[in-house]
Amino acid sequence: MSQTAPRIAPLEPPYAPDIAEQFDRIMRGAPPLVLFRVMAGNARAWEKFRAGSLLDRGPLSLREREIVIDRTCARTGCEYEWGVHIAAFAAAAKLTDEQVRATVRGAATEACWSEAEQALIAVVDALHDRATLSDAEFAALSAHYDEAQIFEIILLCGFYHTVSYLANGLALPLEAKAARFPAA
């Protein structure tokens, strides 16, 4: 992946007022990510991206949400989005250094995860590998999560596959303040 410039040029400031307002709302005043600046350059893509973004809180805890997102991005090899999420949310989600590493380098059965978290990671892995869940995987997930949470987990996996495809396919350079994948 290129570390210098994405394959499609990002918007540069000054931004149109509506885009600036959207960036401020999403980024809470921080400079917009390269991903958002690239996407906002195509009105249809930006509208669809924001419409399906799942940027709201939803029925999962921050920790559960981040485990799903981080594992999905790791499995797709998307260091860009994984790094943004680790830098922005790992501390608030109370992910230990061991758990952060395990999102990239560990199995679903790692001892650092609770039983419920192991079920989450197993589901992310199954969806990534086979695009479906076995009855046993669904039962393990259902033992810890209700229907609304199960929908959210599957939707997050799908959405962050899309985000990963965008970041990887457009060769987005890694954000300066983002985390990097742990060494093997």
C-alpha positions in Angstrom: 0.0 0.0 0.0 1.3 3.4 -0.9 2.3 5.6 2.0 2.5 8.9 0.1 -0.8 9.6 -1.7 -4.1 7.8 -2.1 -5.1 6.7 -5.6 -7.9 9.3 -5.6 -7.1 12.7 -4.4 -8.7 13.8 -1.1 -10.6 17.1 -0.8 -8.4 20.0 0.4 -9.5 22.9 2.5 -11.3 25.1 2.4 -14.2 22.7 2.3 -17.7 23.6 1.1 -19.8 24.6 4.1 -22.0 21.5 4.1 -18.9 19.2 3.9 -17.1 21.2 6.6 -20.1 20.8 8.9 -20.3 17.1 8.2 -16.6 16.7 8.9 -17.0 18.7 12.2 -19.9 16.6 13.3 -18.1 13.3 12.6 -14.6 14.4 13.8 -15.8 16.6 16.6 -13.5 19.5 15.5 -10.4 17.4 14.7 -9.1 17.5 11.2 -11.0 15.0 8.9 -9.4 11.7 8.1 -8.0 11.1 4.6 -10.7 8.4 4.2 -13.5 11.0 4.7 -11.7 13.6 2.5 -11.4 11.1 -0.3 -15.0 9.9 0.0 -16.5 13.4 0.3 -15.0 14.2 -3.2 -17.6 11.9 -4.7 -21.1 13.1 -3.6 -22.9 9.8 -4.2 -20.2 7.7 -2.5 -20.0 10.1 0.5 -23.8 10.1 0.9 -24.0 6.3 0.8 -21.0 6.0 3.1 -22.5 8.3 5.7 -26.0 6.7 5.4 -24.6 3.2 6.2 -21.9 4.2 8.5 -23.1 2.9 11.9 -21.3 5.8 13.5 -24.0 6.1 16.2 -23.7 4.3 19.5 -26.0 1.4 18.7 -26.9 -1.6 21.0 -23.3 -2.7 21.7 -20.9 -1.4 24.3 -18.0 0.6 23.1 -15.7 -2.3 24.0 -17.8 -4.8 22.1 -18.1 -2.5 19.1 -14.4 -1.9 18.9 -13.5 -5.6 19.2 -15.7 -6.3 16.2 -14.4 -3.4 14.2 -10.7 -4.0 15.1 -10.9 -7.7 14.3 -12.7 -7.0 11.0 -10.1 -4.5 10.0 -7.2 -6.8 11.0 -8.7 -9.7 9.1 -9.0 -7.6 6.0 -5.4 -6.4 6.4 -6.6 -2.8 6.8 -3.9 -1.2 8.9 -5.3 2.2 8.0 -8.8 1.8 9.7 -7.5 -0.6 12.4 -4.9 2.0 13.4 -7.4 4.9 13.5 -9.7 2.9 15.7 -7.0 1.7 18.1 -5.6 5.2 18.5 -9.1 6.8 19.0 -10.9 4.1 21.0 -8.7 1.4 22.5 -8.1 3.2 25.8 -11.8 4.2 26.2 -12.8 0.6 25.4 -10.3 -0.6 28.0 -8.5 -2.9 25.6 -5.1 -4.0 27.0 -2.0 -4.1 25.0 -2.3 -7.9 24.9 -5.9 -7.6 23.6 -4.9 -5.0 21.0 -2.2 -7.3 19.7 -4.7 -10.2 19.8 -7.1 -8.4 17.5 -4.4 -8.8 14.8 -2.2 -11.7 15.8 -4.4 -13.9 18.1 -7.0 -16.6 17.8 -10.6 -16.2 19.0 -9.8 -18.5 21.9 -7.0 -16.3 23.4 -7.2 -16.3 27.2 -7.2 -12.5 27.2 -10.8 -12.5 26.0 -14.0 -13.2 28.0 -16.2 -16.0 26.8 -18.6 -13.4 25.2 -15.7 -11.7 23.5 -14.4 -15.0 22.2 -17.8 -15.5 20.6 -17.6 -12.1 19.0 -14.2 -12.7 17.5 -15.2 -16.2 16.3 -18.2 -14.6 14.5 -16.0 -12.0 12.9 -13.6 -14.7 11.8 -16.4 -16.9 10.4 -18.1 -14.1 8.5 -14.7 -13.1 7.1 -13.7 -16.7 6.1 -17.0 -18.1 5.0 -19.6 -15.3 4.9 -21.9 -17.3 7.2 -22.2 -18.7 10.7 -22.6 -22.3 11.7 -25.4 -23.2 14.1 -22.8 -23.6 16.8 -21.3 -20.1 16.2 -24.7 -18.5 16.2 -25.7 -20.4 19.4 -22.4 -19.2 21.1 -23.2 -15.6 20.0 -26.8 -15.9 21.1 -25.8 -17.0 24.5 -24.3 -13.5 25.2 -26.1 -11.1 22.8 -29.7 -10.3 22.0 -31.2 -10.0 18.5 -30.5 -6.3 18.2 -26.9 -6.8 19.2 -26.5 -9.7 16.7 -27.8 -7.5 13.9 -25.4 -4.8 14.9 -22.4 -7.2 15.0 -23.1 -8.6 11.5 -23.8 -5.0 10.1 -20.5 -3.8 11.7 -18.6 -6.7 10.1 -20.1 -5.9 6.7 -19.6 -2.1 6.9 -16.0 -2.4 8.1 -15.3 -4.8 5.3 -16.5 -2.0 3.0 -14.3 0.6 4.8 -11.4 -1.8 4.6 -11.9 -2.3 0.9 -12.0 1.5 0.4 -8.9 2.2 2.4 -6.9 -0.7 0.9 -8.2 -0.3 -2.6 -7.6 3.4 -2.7 -4.1 3.0 -1.0 -4.9 5.5 1.7 -1.7 6.6 3.5 -1.7 5.7 7.2 -2.8 8.5 9.4 0.1 10.1 11.3 -1.4 9.6 14.8 -2.9 6.1 14.1 -1.5 2.9 15.6 0.4 0.4 13.5 -0.1 -3.3 13.3 2.0 -5.2 15.9 5.0 -7.0 14.6 4.6 -10.8 14.1 
